[in-house]
Amino acid sequence: MLAVAGLCKAFGGVRAVWDVSFAVAPGEILGLIGPNGSGKTTVFNLVAGALAADAGTITLDGRSITRLTPDRRNALGIARTYQHVRCLPHLSTTDNVAVAGLYGARPAASTGAARRAARALLERVGLGWAGGVPAGRLTVAERKRLEVARALATHPRLLLLDEPLAGLNPAEAAAALDLFARIRDEGTTLMIVEHNVGAVRSICGRVVVLNSGEKIAEGAPEAVLADARVMEVYLGERAPA
């Protein structure tokens, strides 16, 4: 579905992403992991179009999207969430989702249609009870679910989740993982940036590891997390001699 080849992005003299290549297959959940500052969110920004690549290509279904604007990429089926939740705090949760539903791959025909679809999406993510609640009154876990609903309102084929479990307690994290698995089973491909190693092991079929902007490993979670270099730079451990 998605192919990234030779992707590069620098900020001044800092190489945030350098010669990174990977692919995402339809129906999989791909994890993007690495220590803080390794370039994970920058990769998401490049794929979603928030940043322009200095070099390299990004293709969706064989079509180059490297120079497309974020709205055009969203219309083609790429949506994302953010590490720091961004909602419209004074609007209801329904209207937060309805706004998103007016854009994307299949924009709603009217505001009323967008609100009806929004209510269905809130039920889908477990927030059906909160339709009239201002988004700013939701807990962190609830706002993260709201952001997933807003992304889903644009009818994505590829959903990028940036640290979706950050700030959640174990029960909330488990519920979020169940939601992500359902979203995948319903036909949406996922990429997840996440520091929770247990979550990565349980939900990702494959992971890509970044360090200092470069890809250092790729493969099944168990194999990659046992790699000596990954253990040292990401897990802070040295492999047994």
Residue pairs with C-beta under 8 A, 6 or more apart in sequence:
1 23
1 24
1 25
1 26
1 60
1 61
1 157
1 158
1 189
2 23
2 24
2 47
2 58
2 59
2 60
2 158
2 189
2 191
3 22
3 23
3 24
3 57
3 58
3 59
4 20
4 21
4 22
4 23
4 43
4 46
4 47
4 56
4 57
4 58
5 21
5 56
5 57
5 58
5 59
6 19
6 20
6 21
6 55
6 56
6 57
7 17
7 19
7 20
7 21
7 43
7 46
7 53
7 55
7 56
7 57
7 58
8 15
8 17
8 18
8 19
8 20
8 53
8 54
8 55
8 56
9 15
9 16
9 17
9 39
9 42
9 46
9 51
9 53
9 54
10 16
10 18
10 54
15 212
15 213
16 39
16 42
16 213
17 39
17 42
17 43
17 46
17 210
17 213
18 39
18 213
18 214
19 56
19 214
19 215
20 39
20 43
20 56
20 210
20 213
20 214
20 215
21 56
21 215
22 30
22 208
22 215
22 218
24 30
24 158
24 189
24 191
25 189
26 157
26 189
27 184
27 187
27 189
28 184
28 189
28 190
28 205
28 206
29 180
29 181
29 184
29 189
29 190
29 191
29 192
29 203
29 204
29 205
30 190
30 191
30 192
30 204
30 205
30 206
30 207
30 208
31 191
31 192
31 193
31 194
31 200
31 203
31 204
31 206
31 207
31 208
31 221
32 40
32 43
32 44
32 191
32 192
32 193
32 207
32 208
32 210
33 40
33 193
33 194
33 195
33 200
33 207
33 208
33 209
33 210
33 234
34 40
34 209
34 210
34 211
34 216
34 233
34 234
35 211
35 233
35 234
37 212
38 210
38 211
38 212
38 213
39 210
39 212
39 213
39 214
40 162
40 193
40 210
41 83
41 162
41 193
42 51
42 213
43 210
44 80
44 160
44 162
44 191
44 193
45 51
46 52
46 53
46 58
47 58
47 73
47 78
47 160
47 191
48 70
48 73
48 74
48 78
48 80
48 160
49 65
49 68
49 69
49 70
49 72
49 73
49 78
50 70
52 67
53 66
56 66
57 64
57 66
58 64
58 65
58 66
59 65
59 66
60 73
60 76
60 77
60 78
60 158
65 72
65 73
65 76
65 78
68 76
71 103
74 103
74 104
74 105
74 154
74 156
75 103
75 104
75 105
76 105
77 105
77 155
77 156
77 157
77 158
78 156
78 157
78 158
78 160
79 104
79 151
79 152
79 154
79 156
79 158
79 159
79 160
80 151
80 159
80 160
80 161
80 162
81 144
81 147
81 148
81 151
81 159
81 160
81 161
81 162
81 164
82 147
82 162
83 162
83 163
83 166
83 193
85 140
85 143
85 144
85 146
85 147
86 147
87 96
87 135
87 136
87 138
87 143
87 146
87 147
87 150
88 95
88 96
88 99
88 135
89 134
89 135
89 136
90 134
90 135
90 136
91 99
91 134
91 135
92 131
92 132
92 133
92 134
92 135
93 122
93 127
93 130
93 131
93 132
93 133
93 134
93 135
93 138
93 146
93 149
94 115
94 118
94 119
94 122
94 131
94 132
95 115
95 118
96 118
96 135
96 146
96 149
96 150
97 117
97 118
97 121
97 122
97 146
97 149
97 150
97 153
98 108
98 111
98 114
98 115
98 117
98 118
98 153
99 114
99 150
100 150
100 151
100 153
100 154
101 107
101 108
101 113
101 114
101 117
101 118
101 121
101 153
101 154
102 108
102 111
102 114
103 154
104 153
104 154
104 155
104 156
105 154
105 155
105 156
105 157
106 155
108 114
108 117
114 153
117 153
118 131
118 149
118 153
119 128
119 131
121 149
121 152
121 153
122 128
122 130
122 131
122 146
122 149
124 149
124 152
125 145
125 146
125 148
125 149
125 152
125 179
126 145
126 175
126 179
127 138
127 142
127 145
127 146
127 149
130 138
130 142
135 143
135 146
138 146
140 167
140 168
141 167
141 168
141 169
141 172
141 175
141 176
144 164
144 167
144 168
144 176
145 176
145 179
148 159
148 161
148 164
148 179
148 183
151 159
152 159
152 183
152 188
156 188
157 187
157 188
157 189
158 188
158 189
158 190
158 191
159 183
159 188
159 189
159 190
159 191
160 190
160 191
160 193
161 180
161 190
161 191
161 192
161 193
161 194
162 193
163 193
163 194
163 195
164 176
164 180
164 192
164 194
165 173
165 176
165 177
165 194
165 196
165 199
166 195
168 176
173 196
173 199
177 199
177 202
177 203
180 190
180 192
180 203
181 203
183 190
184 190
192 200
192 203
192 204
194 200
197 225
197 235
200 207
200 221
200 225
201 221
201 222
201 225
204 221
205 220
206 218
206 219
206 220
206 221
207 217
207 218
207 219
207 220
207 221
207 224
207 225
208 215
208 217
208 218
209 215
209 216
209 217
209 218
209 224
209 227
209 230
209 234
210 216
211 229
211 233
211 234
216 229
216 230
216 233
217 224
217 227
217 229
217 230
218 224
224 230
225 231
225 235
226 239
228 238
228 239
231 237
231 238
231 239
232 238
232 239
